[in-house]
Amino acid sequence: MSRWSILSALAVLLGCAGAPARPGAGSVYRFPRAFEASQVVTLEAGGERREVLASLHRAGADYEVTLFEPVFSAPLLTASARGEALHEELLMPGPRPGDGTRLLALLRDVYGRAYPLDGAGRAEVRGELGRYELSGLAAAPAACPFPDRIEIAPRLGPRVAVRTVEVGCSAAPSLGGHP
């Protein structure tokens, strides 16, 4: 599977809230309603592995994401969701029309859910497209609680592992770009 095929497969897979409680068995984790994160996204399918970098901004129900080729940090695609308005821009050959909007659907599903915690800093739910697992949640409340790792085991498509490199929370991060 070519590197663009894996990126396209991720986008096909991707077609598919408040403050978190202190991690512990029986409590629930929710992603911060406003954050900016830098992440390394690893896609595995058909024995091939591909990494892309992601820059993700969330302000309530609004999202903005840009995927980058990791060697030269060249942007591959950017997509944003403001209410019901969706916008995508394909910046390099490879991603297909619709890949960005499918990515936004997955982001809204993953980041908008409540995750029951197991007491060991892990949480898992069944989402619209497969199983979502969070790990590396701090035992003590943090200023910007965020999992170190997000894994998506889809019903169809590549396995996705997301490693958070940097994250920051704010009351309302600025989401520039398209309305």
QUINOR-V51598 format. One record per backbone hydrogen bond with DSSP energy under -1.0 kcal/mol. CO is the residue of the C=O (numbers start at 1). NH is the residue of the N-H. If there is no record, write none. Layout:
co:CO nh:NH
co:CO nh:NH
//
This chain:
co:2 nh:6
co:3 nh:7
co:4 nh:8
co:5 nh:9
co:6 nh:10
co:7 nh:11
co:8 nh:12
co:9 nh:13
co:10 nh:14
co:12 nh:15
co:14 nh:106
co:24 nh:27
co:27 nh:117
co:28 nh:21
co:29 nh:115
co:33 nh:60
co:34 nh:170
co:35 nh:58
co:36 nh:168
co:37 nh:56
co:38 nh:165
co:38 nh:166
co:39 nh:54
co:40 nh:163
co:41 nh:52
co:42 nh:161
co:43 nh:50
co:44 nh:159
co:45 nh:48
co:48 nh:45
co:50 nh:43
co:52 nh:41
co:53 nh:68
co:54 nh:39
co:55 nh:66
co:56 nh:37
co:57 nh:64
co:58 nh:35
co:59 nh:62
co:62 nh:59
co:63 nh:81
co:64 nh:57
co:65 nh:79
co:66 nh:55
co:67 nh:76
co:67 nh:77
co:68 nh:53
co:69 nh:73
co:74 nh:69
co:76 nh:91
co:76 nh:92
co:77 nh:67
co:78 nh:89
co:79 nh:65
co:80 nh:87
co:81 nh:63
co:82 nh:85
co:85 nh:82
co:87 nh:80
co:89 nh:78
co:96 nh:99
co:98 nh:102
co:99 nh:103
co:100 nh:104
co:101 nh:105
co:102 nh:106
co:103 nh:107
co:104 nh:108
co:105 nh:109
co:106 nh:110
co:107 nh:111
co:108 nh:112
co:115 nh:29
co:117 nh:26
co:121 nh:137
co:122 nh:118
co:123 nh:134
co:125 nh:132
co:129 nh:155
co:130 nh:127
co:131 nh:153
co:132 nh:125
co:133 nh:151
co:134 nh:123
co:135 nh:148
co:135 nh:149
co:148 nh:164
co:149 nh:135
co:150 nh:162
co:151 nh:133
co:152 nh:160
co:153 nh:131
co:159 nh:44
co:160 nh:152
co:161 nh:42
co:162 nh:150
co:163 nh:40
co:166 nh:38
co:168 nh:36
//
